[in-house]
Amino acid sequence: MLKRSLRYLWAIPYTALGVLLGVLVLLAGGGWRVERGVLEFCGGRLGRSFARLPRPFAFSAMTLGHVILAVDRPALTLLRKHEHVHVAQYERWGPLFLPAYLLSSLVQLLRGRDPYLENHFERQAFALAKRPKAR
């Protein structure tokens, strides 16, 4: 129990941001649920807006600490395993996760590779979730 609590505390800066965005999703007509200790928010006008962002900012689902934000329920269902790998990464890396993630993307970009698909954390999530690589 203590170990699990420490993992939640270690990721709490990003979880707090995720909860804030999740509240905005709810205010825009979206829904929420708890799945395996993770808050999931999806749908509504804000969900549709996420999907229409220009590349590279558009996403189907995104994880912030112990919060998953998805454009809609089908995307959440399809990407849940992948996003739960990111939850575990936040638990491992805590406040260092986002800088490490961005650095990994930058390294790939400088190597002329896709900064999303070749990102170390995404490759791990795709491998562990055993899902096809899709944006």
N, C-alpha and C positions, 0 to 999 in steps of 0.2 A: 504493500500500500504506500509506504514512504517513497519507494523508488518511483512508482507511478506518479505520485504527487510532485516529486522533483522534476520529472519530465514535463509535466504541465507548467510548472513554474519557469523552467528554462526556456520554454517557447512562448511565454505569456506576452511579451511585447508584440509579437505578430498576431497572436490570438486576439488580443485587444483590438488591433486594427481590423482584423477579420470580423469580429463581432460588430464593430461600428459600421462596416460596409454591409454586413448582414442585416442590420436594422434598417439601413437604407433600402435594401432589397425588399424587406417586409413592407415598408412604407410605400413602395412602388408596386405593391400588389403581388409580391412573390410569396413563397412558402418556406417552411423550415422543418427540420426533423433532427433527431440525434441518432447517429449510426456508429456503433462501436466506440463511444466516447468522443465523437467528433460532431460538432454542429455543422449541419449542411443547409445552405440557403440557395434557392434557385427560383428562376422565373420572374414574372412581372415585367414591367417596363424597363427596369434596370438590367435585367437579364438579357432582354432583347438588345439593349444598348451595348452591352459587353460584346455581343456577337458582331455588331456593326462597327466596332472600332477599327481604325486602319491597321494594317500589318506594321510592325510586329506586335502591336498592343492587343489585338483581338484574341479572345480565348473562348473555349467551350467550358472549361472549368479551371479553377485556380485555388491553391491552398495557401492559407496564412495561418501558421501555427496549427491549432486544433479546429480550424474553420475551413470548410470547402464552400466556395461560391461557384455556381454553375449557371449557364444561360437558361437551362430548362431541366425538367425531370429526366427526359430521355438521355441528355448529355451526362447528367449526374450518374445515372444508372450505368451507362457505358464506361465512364471514366473513374468510377468510385475506387476500384482497386489501385489504379495508377495514382490517384490523389492520396490514398491512404499510405502509399510508399512515401510521398512527400511529407505527410504528417510524421512518419517515423524519422525522416531526415531532419525535420524541425526539432524533434525531440533529441536527436543526437547533436545537432549543431547549435541549437538555440539562437541567440541573437546574431551569431556568426553566419547563419544559413543564407540570408539574402545577399550579403557581400560576397560570400563564396560562390553562390549561384551566378551572380552577375559577373564575377571574375571569370568563371568557367565559360560563360557565354562570350565574354570579350576575347578570351584566348582563342576560342573557336573562330570568331569573326576575323581576328588578325591572321589566322591560318588559312583564311579563305573558305572556311566550312560554315555550315548552317549553325548559327548560334543557339538555336532551340534544339534541333534534333541531335546535335553532337555535344550538347551540354552534358557534363558528367552526371549531374543529378537527374536529368531527363532520361538519359540512357539507362541508368539504374532503375528508374521508375518503370520504363517500358519493359525492361528485362524481368523485373520482379512481378509486374502485373501481367506479363505474358499477353499483352495487347499489341495490335499492329500500331506502328508509328503513324499518328494522325494529329493534325493540329486542331 
